[in-house]
Amino acid sequence: MFKSNIGEADRVIRLAIAAMLIVFSLIAGHPLIALIAVVPIVTAFAGTCPLYSVLGLHT
């Protein structure tokens, strides 16, 4: 559907950030923070970032 515009390093970084957000959510007791983690997880597994597409970026 979408052309891949996220490289391997970018995927790893996105998953690491998502993991940190989830841990912080559990520690702080704010489940909404965990919902924010869904964005980097989905883009990492999909291999494409809509914002990168708009900006013309490729990693």
Short mmCIF file of the C-alpha atoms (twelve columns), coordinates in Angstrom:
data_MODEL
# 
_entry.id   MODEL 
# 
loop_
_atom_site.group_PDB 
_atom_site.id 
_atom_site.type_symbol 
_atom_site.label_atom_id 
_atom_site.label_alt_id 
_atom_site.label_comp_id 
_atom_site.label_asym_id 
_atom_site.label_seq_id 
_atom_site.Cartn_x 
_atom_site.Cartn_y 
_atom_site.Cartn_z 
_atom_site.pdbx_PDB_model_num 
ATOM 1  C CA . MET A 1  0.000  0.000  0.000  1 
ATOM 2  C CA . PHE A 2  2.599  2.567  1.114  1 
ATOM 3  C CA . LYS A 3  6.207  2.641  -0.030 1 
ATOM 4  C CA . SER A 4  8.662  1.841  2.763  1 
ATOM 5  C CA . ASN A 5  10.456 4.952  3.981  1 
ATOM 6  C CA . ILE A 6  11.829 3.779  7.340  1 
ATOM 7  C CA . GLY A 7  15.204 2.083  7.639  1 
ATOM 8  C CA . GLU A 8  16.226 -0.631 10.097 1 
ATOM 9  C CA . ALA A 9  17.913 1.768  12.539 1 
ATOM 10 C CA . ASP A 10 14.832 3.994  12.549 1 
ATOM 11 C CA . ARG A 11 12.609 0.982  13.271 1 
ATOM 12 C CA . VAL A 12 14.759 -0.065 16.225 1 
ATOM 13 C CA . ILE A 13 14.745 3.475  17.612 1 
ATOM 14 C CA . ARG A 14 10.963 3.710  17.262 1 
ATOM 15 C CA . LEU A 15 10.468 0.396  19.063 1 
ATOM 16 C CA . ALA A 16 12.852 1.467  21.846 1 
ATOM 17 C CA . ILE A 17 10.976 4.751  22.299 1 
ATOM 18 C CA . ALA A 18 7.667  2.877  22.380 1 
ATOM 19 C CA . ALA A 19 9.007  0.487  25.013 1 
ATOM 20 C CA . MET A 20 10.197 3.413  27.149 1 
ATOM 21 C CA . LEU A 21 6.793  5.102  26.841 1 
ATOM 22 C CA . ILE A 22 5.026  1.914  27.924 1 
ATOM 23 C CA . VAL A 23 7.330  1.451  30.922 1 
ATOM 24 C CA . PHE A 24 6.889  5.096  31.891 1 
ATOM 25 C CA . SER A 25 3.129  4.661  31.566 1 
ATOM 26 C CA . LEU A 26 3.183  1.712  33.947 1 
ATOM 27 C CA . ILE A 27 5.396  3.495  36.466 1 
ATOM 28 C CA . ALA A 28 3.486  6.789  36.344 1 
ATOM 29 C CA . GLY A 29 0.081  5.143  36.220 1 
ATOM 30 C CA . HIS A 30 -1.067 7.065  33.145 1 
ATOM 31 C CA . PRO A 31 -2.517 4.657  30.563 1 
ATOM 32 C CA . LEU A 32 -2.912 7.418  27.961 1 
ATOM 33 C CA . ILE A 33 0.868  7.564  27.617 1 
ATOM 34 C CA . ALA A 34 0.807  3.929  26.510 1 
ATOM 35 C CA . LEU A 35 -1.629 4.882  23.748 1 
ATOM 36 C CA . ILE A 36 0.953  7.321  22.409 1 
ATOM 37 C CA . ALA A 37 3.341  4.366  22.099 1 
ATOM 38 C CA . VAL A 38 1.018  2.791  19.530 1 
ATOM 39 C CA . VAL A 39 2.127  5.280  16.854 1 
ATOM 40 C CA . PRO A 40 5.837  4.348  16.800 1 
ATOM 41 C CA . ILE A 41 4.979  0.644  17.100 1 
ATOM 42 C CA . VAL A 42 2.620  0.710  14.110 1 
ATOM 43 C CA . THR A 43 4.969  2.771  11.949 1 
ATOM 44 C CA . ALA A 44 7.925  0.532  12.853 1 
ATOM 45 C CA . PHE A 45 6.105  -2.649 11.893 1 
ATOM 46 C CA . ALA A 46 4.508  -1.109 8.802  1 
ATOM 47 C CA . GLY A 47 7.849  0.255  7.623  1 
ATOM 48 C CA . THR A 48 6.326  3.534  6.580  1 
ATOM 49 C CA . CYS A 49 5.707  6.876  8.254  1 
ATOM 50 C CA . PRO A 50 3.029  9.180  6.836  1 
ATOM 51 C CA . LEU A 51 4.836  12.258 8.155  1 
ATOM 52 C CA . TYR A 52 8.048  11.187 6.407  1 
ATOM 53 C CA . SER A 53 6.051  10.794 3.191  1 
ATOM 54 C CA . VAL A 54 4.672  14.326 3.460  1 
ATOM 55 C CA . LEU A 55 8.119  15.752 4.207  1 
ATOM 56 C CA . GLY A 56 9.831  13.628 1.547  1 
ATOM 57 C CA . LEU A 57 12.167 11.925 4.039  1 
ATOM 58 C CA . HIS A 58 13.626 8.420  3.745  1 
ATOM 59 C CA . THR A 59 15.846 6.779  6.346  1 
# 
